[in-house]
Amino acid sequence: MANERVIDIFEGLLKTKELIAEKNFTHAEYREFCLWFDRLGQTRETPLFADVFYETHVLRGMYGDLTISKMDQY
């Protein structure tokens, strides 16, 4: 049985098309991104990059409203 939450999150990732339209990417910018992502893939760092990128945003969503104590700033 499929995990409905995972499916819901994946469908949210498909909103990339809307982001591209909103930011009005040019074809040159798209190609530059593809070249960068290809270089990332050639270093075999894509899974690490994705993990860190998404985990950072998940954690910000979970803890973004918390204040940092002065002790945590050191």
Number of C-alpha atoms within 10 A of each C-alpha: 3 6 7 9 9 10 11 10 10 11 10 10 10 10 10 10 9 10 11 12 10 9 8 10 11 11 9 9 11 12 11 12 12 12 12 12 14 13 13 14 13 10 9 11 13 15 11 9 13 11 11 12 11 11 12 12 12 12 10 12 10 10 10 10 8 8 8 8 8 7 6 7 6 5
